[in-house]
Amino acid sequence: MEIDTETVLKIARLSRIKINDTDSSDIQKDLNRIVEFVKKLSEIDVNGVSEFNFGETHLEDMRQDSVTIDDSADDVLKNTKSKNQDFFTVPKIVE
Amino acid sequence: MNLTELGIKDLRELLNNKEVSATELTNAFIRNIEESSKLNAFIEKTFDKALMQAAEADRIIGTESQRSLCGIPLGIKDLFCCKDVKTQAASAILENFIPPYESTVTQKIWNEQAIMLGKLNMDEFAMGSSNETSTYGSAINPWRSSASDDFLTPGGSSGGSSAAVAANLCAGATGTDTGGSIRQPASFTGTVGLKPTYGRCSRWGIIAFASSFDQAGPITKNVTDNAILLKAMSGFDPLDSTSAKIEVPDYEKELGKNIKGLRVGLAKEYSLQKGDSEAKKKLEQIISLLETMGAEIFEVSLPHTEFALPTYYVLAPAEASSNLARYDGVRYGHRANLDKNDTIKDLYEKTRSEGFGTEVKRRILIGTYVLSSGYYDAYYKRAQKVRNLIKNDFDKVFKKVDLILTPTTPTSAFPLGSKGTQDPVEMYMNDIFTVPANLAGLPALSLPVGLDELGLPLGVQLIGNNWQEPLILNTAFNLEDALGFGSSPKNWWA
């Protein structure tokens, strides 16, 4: 199996998703199944093939660097469960 | 005839002739929705707003200010942010999220004076093919098999949209399609679903799943309605740099032209397996119908088709893992309760662990894996190259033919709980015919063409080259006209 227990824990850490021991083996099994499925891509010779893109980008079409959205702090803060005045609050980061 | 059985075009006529008011019409749909709780299609109802919009429409109809969807009641997939309306992408992590802004596509629809009945059920973050990953529980297909009373999937991810249109809960609905999420539900419910060319509709305000695939589109009762709603949804948006600066045609005006000389390709790689005999028969019937209409049929080859699903299941999760990094419990949605000594990392990890469902976590994890150091080249980079090969296949074929005809799905709607419980890949296989168009960014439509031996709808898919929505819609219109698919599900839910 390509994805071992340690790898599951590593990608869970990178994804900021906590997984407990009971779920871990199910997740490992599912991830290996998906990896086995997408491994089919290794059958193709992609030498000299460029990566996909949707074509040209139009840099001249970029918007002016100016404020176009009139969200008020009150509106934006309505959706948070933890705020202090006009700020979002989180657990203490610096000692 | 019951008003709610009519589509957008017919209702427009009744409204314009003042044979019915927008308020009466809205009330009729509200009654249907209130009687449809068994279908679990509407997950947020906005009836007060709807009745206000209807009163306004009644004031406007017949005046110079009247626009194309004036007084037409619609349902909106829960992936579209609507200002001051709870929007969760059917996920617990967006618990009670009230957007302070409106998505461009829905704003365009309201600008055309349509009426909003509410938000429609879907797979969580549009990740699923059966609606079963929704935090609200699955929407139920109004169609039932003649062989059993099992609840069937309305398809996914836009399953609430397809169920609501098929069950006459709204005149039309918005959907989004990342790997088949408009076309497969349309096929399972006897409705018409179109995924437009990538860039046709703005993605601004649509909760992101896989940004290089996501595209909004209409689900409707018939092809004409689809053309009407597509026009309202389409167009360039300065807020989405991937939306195209290409004029939006009047799709409805393109309908009814004859299709003599149309070159239709049948891709040999899109063959149905044994046991799908009814679907095969229907496809053959469509082929002869097209020939009768003067179209020419060619066998074509898209040799990299077998790599489409593996490519999709590397790239879409990779993009999802990045897009869904924003759900951190800080600014909106669910926030985990913390213990006294918990750090900000615990806040992130606990919130995401509690808020995301199993399939979404799976895709974030696999996406993180294929993007991680040591695996990026083998998976992500390689898949981007294969995506190019798949696009090149289509480019070559579209030099020979105008459209490609395929089945939309391998089977008709399947019972809820019957797929993917042991093996996630089993569910992924459902999108085998729909995913290639998303990889290549091409427009594709699912048209209902009849019922199978279980009495369930079957659809065919028409894939066109970029910006060929008018040709797709006109061909579908000709087929619809000749087939007269007028079937609707028997009402068992009210």
Chai-1 contact restraints between the chains, C-beta under 6 A:
chainA,res_idxA,chainB,res_idxB,connection_type,confidence,min_distance_angstrom,max_distance_angstrom,comment,restraint_id
A,I11,B,L365,contact,1.0,0.0,6.0,A-B,restraint_1
A,I11,B,T368,contact,1.0,0.0,6.0,A-B,restraint_2
A,I11,B,Y369,contact,1.0,0.0,6.0,A-B,restraint_3
A,L14,B,T368,contact,1.0,0.0,6.0,A-B,restraint_4
A,S15,B,I364,contact,1.0,0.0,6.0,A-B,restraint_5
A,S15,B,L365,contact,1.0,0.0,6.0,A-B,restraint_6
A,S15,B,T368,contact,1.0,0.0,6.0,A-B,restraint_7
A,R16,B,Y348,contact,1.0,0.0,6.0,A-B,restraint_8
A,R16,B,E349,contact,1.0,0.0,6.0,A-B,restraint_9
A,R16,B,R352,contact,1.0,0.0,6.0,A-B,restraint_10
A,I17,B,R352,contact,1.0,0.0,6.0,A-B,restraint_11
A,I17,B,S353,contact,1.0,0.0,6.0,A-B,restraint_12
A,I17,B,K361,contact,1.0,0.0,6.0,A-B,restraint_13
A,K18,B,E349,contact,1.0,0.0,6.0,A-B,restraint_14
A,K18,B,K350,contact,1.0,0.0,6.0,A-B,restraint_15
A,K18,B,S353,contact,1.0,0.0,6.0,A-B,restraint_16
A,D30,B,R362,contact,1.0,0.0,6.0,A-B,restraint_17
A,D30,B,P424,contact,1.0,0.0,6.0,A-B,restraint_18
A,L31,B,I366,contact,1.0,0.0,6.0,A-B,restraint_19
A,R33,B,V425,contact,1.0,0.0,6.0,A-B,restraint_20
A,I34,B,I366,contact,1.0,0.0,6.0,A-B,restraint_21
A,F37,B,V425,contact,1.0,0.0,6.0,A-B,restraint_22
A,V38,B,P310,contact,1.0,0.0,6.0,A-B,restraint_23
A,V38,B,Y313,contact,1.0,0.0,6.0,A-B,restraint_24
A,V38,B,V314,contact,1.0,0.0,6.0,A-B,restraint_25
A,K40,B,P310,contact,1.0,0.0,6.0,A-B,restraint_26
A,L41,B,P310,contact,1.0,0.0,6.0,A-B,restraint_27
A,L41,B,R382,contact,1.0,0.0,6.0,A-B,restraint_28
A,L41,B,A383,contact,1.0,0.0,6.0,A-B,restraint_29
A,L41,B,V386,contact,1.0,0.0,6.0,A-B,restraint_30
A,I44,B,V386,contact,1.0,0.0,6.0,A-B,restraint_31
A,V46,B,R382,contact,1.0,0.0,6.0,A-B,restraint_32
A,V46,B,K385,contact,1.0,0.0,6.0,A-B,restraint_33
A,V49,B,K385,contact,1.0,0.0,6.0,A-B,restraint_34
A,V49,B,N388,contact,1.0,0.0,6.0,A-B,restraint_35
A,E51,B,Q384,contact,1.0,0.0,6.0,A-B,restraint_36
A,E51,B,K385,contact,1.0,0.0,6.0,A-B,restraint_37
A,F52,B,Q384,contact,1.0,0.0,6.0,A-B,restraint_38
A,F52,B,R387,contact,1.0,0.0,6.0,A-B,restraint_39
A,F52,B,N388,contact,1.0,0.0,6.0,A-B,restraint_40
A,R63,B,P238,contact,1.0,0.0,6.0,A-B,restraint_41
A,D71,B,P100,contact,1.0,0.0,6.0,A-B,restraint_42
A,D75,B,P100,contact,1.0,0.0,6.0,A-B,restraint_43
A,N79,B,F97,contact,1.0,0.0,6.0,A-B,restraint_44
A,N79,B,Y332,contact,1.0,0.0,6.0,A-B,restraint_45
A,T80,B,R331,contact,1.0,0.0,6.0,A-B,restraint_46
A,K81,B,R335,contact,1.0,0.0,6.0,A-B,restraint_47
A,F88,B,V330,contact,1.0,0.0,6.0,A-B,restraint_48
A,F88,B,R331,contact,1.0,0.0,6.0,A-B,restraint_49
A,V90,B,V330,contact,1.0,0.0,6.0,A-B,restraint_50
A,V90,B,I344,contact,1.0,0.0,6.0,A-B,restraint_51
A,P91,B,D342,contact,1.0,0.0,6.0,A-B,restraint_52
A,P91,B,T343,contact,1.0,0.0,6.0,A-B,restraint_53
A,P91,B,I344,contact,1.0,0.0,6.0,A-B,restraint_54
A,P91,B,L347,contact,1.0,0.0,6.0,A-B,restraint_55
A,I93,B,I344,contact,1.0,0.0,6.0,A-B,restraint_56
